[in-house]
């Protein structure tokens, strides 16, 4: 069987060997981490060690890390109107989120449909800070707001100005939630330096296992008042249910590797991403690369060629041994236009044409050359087909 090329790291990263080893070791821990006997204490030590390792990646206090089943659950936990800052209750009567958020944020969490509003973005997908400032200072809508802005977009890789966003929100007495699932390990994220109140992260994007994530609080005096999952008192009362000890162990191990390899891995993928984009332009000069004039994650390219539908191209790449993804979301077998590209004001034809290539730590120059060779065949074949259909 010919070697396949995996270029869909933003969907999920392969499991790091260190995470696998930590998980296998944790599977032998027989105790429940809530039990007080020796076996329970051994399981608890695994969880708390991983909690410290995950916290360290984001400059957080370990006690502020709440483990969840993944990024989607962590987002749902964060999107609540009820918080406590110090001894005082803080009720957010509205939720604002950027127009390019993940669907788990766009659904609004525990806010009603009449309480949510999308923040416009520019042609690169960067949040309109002026609009946000005006909206938060509007006398008609003076109640505190929860604002959710992703650190970096999962499709385009465009990075948001989180520090500036935080200043605008806090000046208006609001709360900032940041979905950092795609940005973790790819840009520096210090929850306190960026003045983030709540931050969502996920294990499988950094080489940990699927099915584990976390919601991290910034300040010690900031708390959620209403858990999403209730029952036992696990996770300091923030999320009931016996912890996924093996999954959490893998998350902690992956976070430790990322901390040590951050600079080298990201320099590696950025050089390959730049080579890939140069190759795209050389082979298809009319290619469109989305968000290229804004800061982006070092590993991500979202591009389109007019006349080529994304779903057809993804299948063609797969048949040629290359795994990439579409910028459009699939639902019941029907490919919809990319909501992210629509929010960016991209013309309708291209919103169905976005192809995402995302790289990782073991992507090679040979992988990029194989991708570019496949792209030349795919683009020629599908362009020819599209011209024939038009005729």
N, C-alpha and C positions, 0 to 999 in steps of 0.2 A: 504493500500500500504506500502510495506517495505521501510525503510529509505534508500535513495540513498546516496552514498558517492561521494562527488565532490573533485577530485584531479587533476584538470586542471586549477589551478590558473594562470599559465603563459599564458594561452589563454585569460582569463579574470577573474578578481576578482569579487565576488558578490558586489553589491552596498552597501556601508556602510550606516547605518541608518542616520548618520549626513549629508552625502551627499544627501540622499533622502530628508531630511527635508529642507536643503538649496535650493534644486531645487524646491520643492513645493512652498516655500516662494517666490522664484524668479519668478515663473510663474504668480504671482499676480502683478508683476511690469509691468504696461501697457506701459511705455514709451520706446522709442528707445534710446539707450545709446548715440547716436550722437545728440539728440535733446537738446536744451538749456533750455526748460521749466522744471518745477518742476518734472514732471513725467520722463522726459529724464534724469534729474540729479539723480533721485533715481535709475534708471537702471544703470547709469554710476557708481554710488557708489558701486553697487553690483559687477560689473566687476572689478573695481579697487581694491576693498577689496580682491577679489579672486586672482588678479594678485599679490598683496603683499604676500598673503598666499602661493601661488605656488613658488614665488621667494625665500621666506624664507626657504623652504625645501631644496633649492640647493645653498644657500649662494649668491644669485644673486640680482642685482638691479631690482626692479619691472619694471622700464622703459625698461629693456632689454628683457622682456617676450612678445612674440608675440603669441597670441592664434590662433590655427588652428583647422581643423576638426578632427585631430588625428595625430598619429605618422607618418603614411605614408605621409601625406601632409607636415608635418614638415620636414621630410627627403628630400622630393622633393624640398621644399623651400631652404634648406641648400645646396643642391648639384648644385651649380651654379659656373661658372668660375669667376664671377665679384663681387669684394668686394672693400671696401674703408677702409684704415687704416689711421686715421687722415685725412689729406687733400689729400693724395695720393691714386690713384687708384691701386688696387692690382688684377692682372689678373692671375688666375691659369689655366695653359694650359693643365693640366692633373689631373685626379682623381685616387687616389690609395685607395683601400679598402681591408680589411682583407677578407680572403677566407671563413670566416664563417658569413658574414654579412646577415642581413635580406634581402629578395628579393627586398624591396623598395629601398635599397642602391645598390644592385648588378645590378639593371637596369641602373644605371649611371646618373639618374636625367637629367640635362640639358647639360651634356657632350656627345660628339659624341662617337660612338663605338670605334674609333681609339684612343681615349684619355683616356681610362680606363684600369686599370691593377689591378689584384688581388695580395695581399701580402700573401706569404705562411704562414702557421701555423704549429706548431709541432703536435705530436700525441695526445696532450691534447686539441688542438685547440687554443693554445696561440700564438700570433703574433711573427713572426721572426724579432726581432728588428735589428739584424745584417744585414739582407737582406734589411730592410727598410732604414737603414742608408746608405748602399752602393748605393741603388737605388736613393735616394735623392741627394747624392753627386756626382752622375755620370755626368761627363762633357757633355755627349751626351744628357742628359735630365736635364739641369740646370735650366729650367724654374720653377717658384714656383708651388707647387702642393697643391691641397686640398686632405687631407687624412681623410678617414672616418673609425673609429674603434669603434665598439660597446663596451660599458662598461662591459656588461655581455651577454653571448650568451643565446638566448631564448630556445634552445633545451638542451644544456648540463649544463647551468648555470655557465660555466667557466668565470672567471673575468679576464679582460685584464689589463696589467700594464699601465694604462692611463698616469700617471705622467711621466714615462720614455718615453712613446710614444710622449708625448707633447714636451719634451726636444729635441728629435731627429728632430721632424718636425719644431719646431721654430728655431733651429740652422740652418736649411736649408732654412729659410725664407718662410715656408709654413703655411697652415691653417689647424687646427684640428677640425673636426666635430665628435662628439660622440653621437651615438644612445644609450641613457640611458633608453629607454622604459622599458626594463626588469629589469634593476638594480634599478630603482627608488624605494625608500622605503625599499630596501633589503640590500644595502650597503650604506655607507656614501658617498655622492657626493657633493662636494663643487666646483662649477664651476671655481672659481678664484684660490683656493688652488691647483687644478689640472691643471691650465693653459689651460683650454678648451676655444676655440674660439666660437663654436656653439654646443648646446646640445639639443637633441630631447627628449621630455617626453610625456607621454600619461596618461589621467585620469583613464581609466578603468583598468589599471594594479595595481592601488593603492586603488581601491575601489570607484572611481568616476564613472561618467557615460561614456558609449561608445560614440564615435563621438566627443571627445574634446581632443586636445593635445596642445603642445606649442613648439616653437623653442626659445631657450634662448641664448642671446649673453653674452660673458664674459666681454670683455673690453668695456669701454664707447666710445672709439674712433674707434671701429670696427663695420662696417655696411655692409649689403647686398645692392648692387646697383640696382638689378633688382628683384622686387617682382614676385612671381609666379602667384598670382591672382591680377589683376589690376581692377581699377574702382574708388570707393570712397577712401577717405583718412583714413579709419579705421585702427586701430592697428599701428598708427604712420606711415602710408603709406606702411607698410610691408606686409599687407594682407587685401585686400578689402573685403567688405561684412559686413552686420550687424552682430554683435557678437551674439553668442549663449548664451544669458544671463543665462538661467537656467543651461545649461551644464557647463558653466564656474563657476557658483556658487557652483555646486557639486564638481568640480575639486578642488576649493579652500578649501572647507570643508574637503575633503578627505586628502589633503595635510596637513592640520592642525592636523588631527587625527594622521597621520603617524609621524609627528614630535614628538608628545607627547608619542606615543606608540612604537617608533622604537626599542629600546633595548629589551623590553619585548616580542614584537611580534617575533622578529628574533631569540631570544634565544629559544622561544617556538617551532618555526618551525624547527630549526636546531636539537633540541633534537629528534623531531619526525622523521626528515629525517634520522638521524643516526640510529634510531630504525628500520626504514623501510629497510635501506640497510643491516643492520645486519640480519634482517628477510629474506631478499632475499637470502643472502649467505647461511643461515642455511637450507633453503628449496631447493635451487638450486645452489649447490656449483660452477657450471661452468658458472654462470651468469657473464656477462661483464658489468661493470659500467664505463661509458665513462667520461673522464676528472677527475677521482677521485684523481689523484696525483697533480692536480693544484688547486689553490684557486677557490672556487665555491660559488654561491649564497646559502644561508642557507636553501632554501626551495626546491631545484631542484635536481632530479635524472633522468638521462637518462641511460637506461640499455637495455640489449638484452640477449636472450638465443639462442644459435645457433640452427637453425632448425625451429624456430618459427617466422612466418611473422607478422609484426607489425599490419597490418590492420585486420588480423584475430583475433589477441589477443585483440585489442581495441573493436571489436564487442562482443567478448566473455565476456570481462569485463563489457560492457554496459548491456548485458543480465543478468549479475549477480548483477547489481545495482551499479557498480563502474564506474565513469567517469574519464578516463585517455586519453592521446593522443599519437599519433604516432610521431616519429622523422622525418617521411617522409611527404612530401607535396603532397596533392591530387590535381589533375588537370583533369577535365573531367572524373572523376570516375576512373582514372588510378593512382595507387600509384607509385610514383617515388622514387628512392633511395634518402636518405637524403643528400643534398648538403653539409651540415655541416660535416657529418661523412666522406663523400668523401674527403673534403678538409683536414681532419685530417689523411687521409691515411688508414682508416678502410677498412678491406677486404670487397669485394662486397657483400657477403652473409649477413653480419651484417648491411650493410647500409640500408637494407630493414626491419630490425628487431628491430630498436630502439623504445623503449616505454618510454614516458616521464611521470613522476609523479611529480606534483608540488603542494605544500601545502600553506596554508594561515592561517590567524589569528584565525579562528574558527575550524580548523582541530583538531581532538581529537585523543587520544590513541586508542579509540574504532574504529575510522575510519581506522587507520593503521592496526589494527588487522583484520578488515573486508577485507581490501585490500589484506593482506597476505594470508588470507584464500581463497579468490578468485583467487589469483595468483597460489596457490598450485593446485587448480582444473584446471585452464586454462593451466598451464604448463604441467601437466600430460596429459590432453586431447589432446593438440596440439602436444606435443612431440610424443605421440602415433600415432597421425595421420601422422606426418611427417615421422616417421619410416615406416609406412605402405606404404606411397607414394614412399619412396625410394626403398622399396622392390619390 
